[in-house]
């Protein structure tokens, strides 16, 4: 039987996203994308990490500690998808408050309605909602296992 830990969600991937400044990232992600801070740790004013909620998802923010951010590298290092109900309103809020929108809201071949944005450190975010229930083979994917 699995032990419960109130600090870490269970049965999910918990991404750790690196930022040049954790406090700045918390403020920006909260203001622009509407994420909610759960906790932070490290010295006050120089926090080394935090946990935030993004809709129903949970993420860890970590201090980059000298590592380059995607904006400094000049390319994305990953893409994170967050599922939300009102993609259009979220996109407009993000646009109005400082996000770089790189894909306007659109429906994908695999049944999602989504938009893409870059954050303050150049991380790539997709905000999406399901529009159709499609089997992977319906849109051209090849099933590797059952």
N, C-alpha and C positions, 0 to 999 in steps of 0.2 A: 504494500500500500504506500502511495506517495505521501510524503509529509507536506503540509501546507506551509507556505512562506508568504506572509503578507507583503513582502518587499518585491517579490518577483511573480509575475503571472505564470500560470501553468499551461502546459499543452499548447505552446505558441513559440514562435521565433521572437526573441527579444533583441532587436537590432541595437547596436551601440554606434552612434553617429558622432564623429569627431568634429569639434568646432574650435576655432582659434580662441574664442572667449565664451565659456559656458553661460555666464550671466547675460551677455549680449544676445546669445542664441535663445535663451529662455524668453527674454523680453521680446525679441523679434518674432519668434515662432508663436508666442501667445497673441501678440498684436495683429500679425498678418494672417496666420492660419487658424487662430482660435484654439491652439493647443493649451492644455491646462497642466501646470506644474504640480507634481505630487510631492517630491522632496528634492533637496540638493544636499551635497556634502562637500567637505573641504573647508578651508579657511574662509570666513565671511569676506566677500568682495573679491575673492580669488578661488571660487569654488572649482573643484576638479571634476565634478560630475553631477548629474541630476537625472531624475526620472520624470517623464511627462506623459500625459495622455493625449492622444490624437484620435478624436472620435472614440471608437471602441478599441483602438490599438494602444499599446504601451511601448515607449522607446526610452533608451538610455542616451543621454548626452554626455560626452566625455571631452576633457581638455585635450587638444591635439598634441601638446607638449613638443612643439618644434616640427611636427609633421605638416606638410603643405596641405591646404584645403583644395577642393576641386577648382575653385576660382583662381587660386595661385598656380595650380598645375596646368590649367587651360583645358581641362576635360573632366567629365563626370567619372566618379569612381563607383557609383551604384545608383539605383533608382528605388525609391520606396513608394508603395501604393497604400493609400489610406482610403477606406470606404466611407462615404458620406451620403446623406440623402439629397441635399440640394447643391449639386455641382455648379450650376450657373451662378447662384448667389455667392457661393464660396469663392469662385473665380473672380467675381467682381470685387469682393472684399479684398482678396489678395492683391489684385491689380491696383486698387485704390490706396493700399497701405504699403506698397513697396516691393512686392514680388515681381520677378521677371517672368511673364507668361511666355512659355516657349511652344505650347500647343494650345490652341483655343478649344473650348468644349466641343466634343465630337463623339459620334458613336463608332466603336471599333467593330471589326469583322467578327470578333469573338463575344459580342453581346454586352459590352460595357459602354457607358457614357462617361467621358473623362476629360480632364485637362491636365496639362503639365506646367510646372513652375520651378524656378530656381530660387533658393533661399539666399541669405546674406553671405554664406560661405560657398555658394555654388552647388549645393546638393540638389539633386533632381528628385522632385516629388510629383506623383500622380495622385489626383483626387478623383475617385471613380464611384459609380453606382451600377448595379446590374440592371440591364434593360431587357435581356432575353436569356432564357435558359437553353444554351446550346451545348451539344456534345462536342468535344474537341475535334472529332472527325468531321463534324458538320461544316467547319470552316477551314479544313485542310491540315490539321495536326495529325500526326501519326502516333497512335497509342503504343507505348513501350511495354506496359504491363496492365493487368486487370486487377 
